[in-house]
Amino acid sequence: MDGILANHSNDILMFDVPPPFQSKGIEAYKGTWDLFFKWAPVPAVFDIQEMTITAGQEVAFVTAVMSCVDGADKSRLLFRLTIGLTKVDGKWMVIHEHHSVPAD
């Protein structure tokens, strides 16, 4: 968990697919990972299919098409990811994360 949270702002805002749809702050964000680890079979693998990074001096964002792969049965959940970052004391920090899935 320390590795997951290492580069995230204490004030992160995340919009997610499963509830809660909005998480404010690092503790709420951490709680979404607790939920994910209860749901996800071991090992769960994230596969980056496409990624674009746009960066300025102090602000950047990343857009990606990814899948979460169940390592046991190889089923996939296709999703989109957008991450907003800002530079704090010379280090990039995630301040916003947004997950979405294609509508059926």
Secondary structure, DSSP 8 states (H G I E B T S, - for coil): -HHHHTTEEEEEEEE-SSS-SEEESHHHHHHHHHHHHHHS-SSEEEEEEEEEEEE-SSEEEEEEEEEEEETTT--EEEEEEEEEEEEETTEEEEEEEEEE----
